[in-house]
Amino acid sequence: MCCTYDDDILVIMVCDAYKQTKVVRYSDSKAIQSIQWDSNSVPLYSSGLYMKYVSENRNEDVCVSDYDAGAVVVVSAVGKLRFRYTGLSPYAKRPFHPCGIATDSLGMILVADRENSCIQILDQNGQFLHFMDEFEVDYPWGLCLDTADNLFVAESDTRVVKKIQYYK
C-alpha cells in the first residue's frame, strides 16, 4: 500500500485464492475507487502468488510492479491503462521480474529488478531511461524515496538496506 499526494491510500488486494487482483483507493476509511480491468474488460494485473507493489506518481498515475506478469502497469488517476512496461532494457541479462517501485520528485519511476540486480528507471510515459547497476545492489526488493530523493533499497538476500543518492 502507499499514501497518495491527496492523502488517500492505495491498497493492492488479491482475493479468490489468488485469482483476482485490484488496486483500491481509500479516502479516510471509505473505498472510493477500484482499479482492476482495462477498457476491454481484461485484468490489468496478474493473479499470481507473488507480491505486487504500488506507488503514485507526481502526475497522479498509479504505478504497480507485477512480479508474476514481468511488468510495470501504469494507469491514470481515473484508472485508464496508460502503459505496460515489460523490461525491454537492452542491458538486461535475465527476464524482468519487478519488485519494489517508487516515484521521485521529477516523476521518474524507479523499479527494483531483482533478477538483474539493478534498478531500472523509466520516465512517466514508460520509456526506459537508465539501468542503475553502478551502486552494487544485490537482489533489490523494496524501494523507498525520502523528500530529498534519496533512494533506500532493501536487498532480499542480504537483509541490508542501502541509501543511494542517485542524482544531484
TAURGI-V952498 format. One record per residue. N is the residue number from 1. RES is the residue in one small letter. PHI is phi in whole degrees, 0 to 359 (999 if undefined). BURIAL is b if it has 9 or more other C-alpha atoms within 8 Angstrom, else e. D_CENTER is the distance of its C-alpha to the mean C-alpha in Angstrom with 2 decimals. Layout:
n->N res->RES phi->PHI burial->BURIAL d_center->D_CENTER
n->N res->RES phi->PHI burial->BURIAL d_center->D_CENTER
This chain:
n->1 res->m phi->999 burial->b d_center->10.78
n->2 res->c phi->209 burial->b d_center->10.70
n->3 res->c phi->268 burial->b d_center->13.56
n->4 res->t phi->260 burial->b d_center->13.79
n->5 res->y phi->291 burial->e d_center->16.20
n->6 res->d phi->263 burial->e d_center->18.76
n->7 res->d phi->67 burial->e d_center->18.73
n->8 res->d phi->275 burial->b d_center->17.35
n->9 res->i phi->234 burial->b d_center->15.05
n->10 res->l phi->257 burial->b d_center->12.19
n->11 res->v phi->233 burial->b d_center->12.53
n->12 res->i phi->271 burial->b d_center->11.32
n->13 res->m phi->238 burial->e d_center->14.71
n->14 res->v phi->242 burial->b d_center->16.01
n->15 res->c phi->222 burial->e d_center->19.73
n->16 res->d phi->53 burial->e d_center->22.82
n->17 res->a phi->54 burial->e d_center->22.61
n->18 res->y phi->66 burial->b d_center->19.08
n->19 res->k phi->262 burial->b d_center->20.17
n->20 res->q phi->223 burial->b d_center->18.13
n->21 res->t phi->228 burial->b d_center->14.64
n->22 res->k phi->210 burial->b d_center->13.95
n->23 res->v phi->252 burial->b d_center->12.26
n->24 res->v phi->243 burial->b d_center->15.17
n->25 res->r phi->263 burial->b d_center->15.81
n->26 res->y phi->246 burial->b d_center->18.56
n->27 res->s phi->242 burial->b d_center->21.04
n->28 res->d phi->58 burial->e d_center->23.23
n->29 res->s phi->245 burial->e d_center->23.48
n->30 res->k phi->252 burial->e d_center->23.64
n->31 res->a phi->290 burial->b d_center->21.16
n->32 res->i phi->243 burial->e d_center->21.26
n->33 res->q phi->203 burial->e d_center->18.75
n->34 res->s phi->233 burial->b d_center->17.40
n->35 res->i phi->242 burial->e d_center->14.93
n->36 res->q phi->219 burial->b d_center->15.65
n->37 res->w phi->238 burial->b d_center->17.58
n->38 res->d phi->275 burial->b d_center->17.78
n->39 res->s phi->292 burial->e d_center->21.14
n->40 res->n phi->257 burial->e d_center->22.81
n->41 res->s phi->61 burial->e d_center->22.05
n->42 res->v phi->260 burial->e d_center->19.81
n->43 res->p phi->302 burial->b d_center->16.94
n->44 res->l phi->285 burial->b d_center->13.53
n->45 res->y phi->239 burial->b d_center->11.92
n->46 res->s phi->291 burial->b d_center->13.70
n->47 res->s phi->251 burial->b d_center->16.08
n->48 res->g phi->285 burial->e d_center->15.87
n->49 res->l phi->283 burial->e d_center->16.37
n->50 res->y phi->292 burial->e d_center->13.33
n->51 res->m phi->294 burial->e d_center->10.81
n->52 res->k phi->239 burial->b d_center->7.61
n->53 res->y phi->237 burial->b d_center->5.20
n->54 res->v phi->229 burial->b d_center->5.06
n->55 res->s phi->210 burial->b d_center->5.87
n->56 res->e phi->255 burial->b d_center->8.80
n->57 res->n phi->274 burial->b d_center->9.94
n->58 res->r phi->302 burial->b d_center->13.65
n->59 res->n phi->274 burial->e d_center->14.75
n->60 res->e phi->74 burial->b d_center->13.49
n->61 res->d phi->294 burial->b d_center->11.04
n->62 res->v phi->260 burial->b d_center->8.62
n->63 res->c phi->249 burial->b d_center->5.10
n->64 res->v phi->235 burial->b d_center->4.07
n->65 res->s phi->267 burial->b d_center->3.67
n->66 res->d phi->240 burial->b d_center->7.45
n->67 res->y phi->303 burial->b d_center->9.59
n->68 res->d phi->298 burial->b d_center->12.78
n->69 res->a phi->278 burial->e d_center->12.35
n->70 res->g phi->64 burial->b d_center->11.27
n->71 res->a phi->209 burial->b d_center->8.99
n->72 res->v phi->255 burial->b d_center->6.06
n->73 res->v phi->249 burial->b d_center->7.73
n->74 res->v phi->239 burial->b d_center->8.48
n->75 res->v phi->239 burial->b d_center->11.46
n->76 res->s phi->288 burial->b d_center->13.92
n->77 res->a phi->301 burial->e d_center->15.07
n->78 res->v phi->269 burial->e d_center->17.60
n->79 res->g phi->92 burial->e d_center->15.33
n->80 res->k phi->273 burial->b d_center->16.41
n->81 res->l phi->301 burial->b d_center->14.39
n->82 res->r phi->264 burial->e d_center->13.96
n->83 res->f phi->195 burial->b d_center->12.63
n->84 res->r phi->229 burial->b d_center->11.18
n->85 res->y phi->259 burial->b d_center->10.49
n->86 res->t phi->247 burial->e d_center->12.00
n->87 res->g phi->73 burial->b d_center->12.32
n->88 res->l phi->277 burial->e d_center->15.74
n->89 res->s phi->298 burial->e d_center->16.24
n->90 res->p phi->290 burial->e d_center->19.98
n->91 res->y phi->264 burial->e d_center->19.61
n->92 res->a phi->291 burial->b d_center->17.75
n->93 res->k phi->260 burial->e d_center->20.30
n->94 res->r phi->236 burial->e d_center->18.61
n->95 res->p phi->301 burial->b d_center->16.45
n->96 res->f phi->275 burial->b d_center->12.71
n->97 res->h phi->227 burial->b d_center->10.95
n->98 res->p phi->291 burial->b d_center->7.35
n->99 res->c phi->244 burial->b d_center->6.95
n->100 res->g phi->300 burial->b d_center->5.67
n->101 res->i phi->216 burial->b d_center->3.29
n->102 res->a phi->209 burial->b d_center->6.01
n->103 res->t phi->233 burial->b d_center->8.25
n->104 res->d phi->258 burial->b d_center->11.90
n->105 res->s phi->292 burial->e d_center->15.24
n->106 res->l phi->265 burial->e d_center->15.70
n->107 res->g phi->88 burial->b d_center->12.71
n->108 res->m phi->284 burial->b d_center->11.18
n->109 res->i phi->254 burial->b d_center->7.51
n->110 res->l phi->253 burial->b d_center->7.37
n->111 res->v phi->231 burial->b d_center->5.90
n->112 res->a phi->286 burial->b d_center->8.13
n->113 res->d phi->254 burial->b d_center->10.41
n->114 res->r phi->301 burial->b d_center->12.66
n->115 res->e phi->294 burial->b d_center->15.29
n->116 res->n phi->257 burial->b d_center->16.01
n->117 res->s phi->48 burial->b d_center->15.91
n->118 res->c phi->205 burial->b d_center->14.15
n->119 res->i phi->244 burial->b d_center->11.31
n->120 res->q phi->262 burial->b d_center->10.71
n->121 res->i phi->245 burial->b d_center->10.85
n->122 res->l phi->242 burial->b d_center->10.75
n->123 res->d phi->278 burial->b d_center->12.71
n->124 res->q phi->289 burial->b d_center->11.96
n->125 res->n phi->254 burial->e d_center->13.69
n->126 res->g phi->87 burial->b d_center->11.70
n->127 res->q phi->274 burial->e d_center->14.41
n->128 res->f phi->297 burial->b d_center->14.05
n->129 res->l phi->248 burial->e d_center->15.55
n->130 res->h phi->204 burial->e d_center->15.74
n->131 res->f phi->252 burial->b d_center->15.49
n->132 res->m phi->274 burial->b d_center->15.73
n->133 res->d phi->232 burial->b d_center->17.88
n->134 res->e phi->283 burial->e d_center->20.80
n->135 res->f phi->260 burial->e d_center->19.93
n->136 res->e phi->51 burial->e d_center->20.71
n->137 res->v phi->264 burial->b d_center->17.59
n->138 res->d phi->253 burial->b d_center->18.27
n->139 res->y phi->51 burial->b d_center->15.70
n->140 res->p phi->296 burial->b d_center->12.76
n->141 res->w phi->235 burial->b d_center->10.86
n->142 res->g phi->253 burial->b d_center->9.74
n->143 res->l phi->231 burial->b d_center->8.96
n->144 res->c phi->205 burial->b d_center->10.64
n->145 res->l phi->242 burial->b d_center->12.58
n->146 res->d phi->268 burial->e d_center->16.02
n->147 res->t phi->292 burial->e d_center->18.00
n->148 res->a phi->264 burial->e d_center->19.43
n->149 res->d phi->62 burial->b d_center->16.16
n->150 res->n phi->284 burial->b d_center->16.94
n->151 res->l phi->264 burial->b d_center->14.05
n->152 res->f phi->252 burial->b d_center->14.35
n->153 res->v phi->241 burial->b d_center->13.33
n->154 res->a phi->265 burial->b d_center->14.28
n->155 res->e phi->268 burial->b d_center->15.83
n->156 res->s phi->281 burial->b d_center->16.21
n->157 res->d phi->265 burial->e d_center->19.74
n->158 res->t phi->257 burial->e d_center->21.41
n->159 res->r phi->58 burial->e d_center->20.33
n->160 res->v phi->248 burial->e d_center->20.13
n->161 res->v phi->245 burial->e d_center->18.02
n->162 res->k phi->250 burial->e d_center->18.42
n->163 res->k phi->258 burial->e d_center->18.52
n->164 res->i phi->233 burial->b d_center->18.04
n->165 res->q phi->262 burial->e d_center->19.26
n->166 res->y phi->267 burial->e d_center->17.76
n->167 res->y phi->203 burial->e d_center->19.66
n->168 res->k phi->243 burial->e d_center->22.68
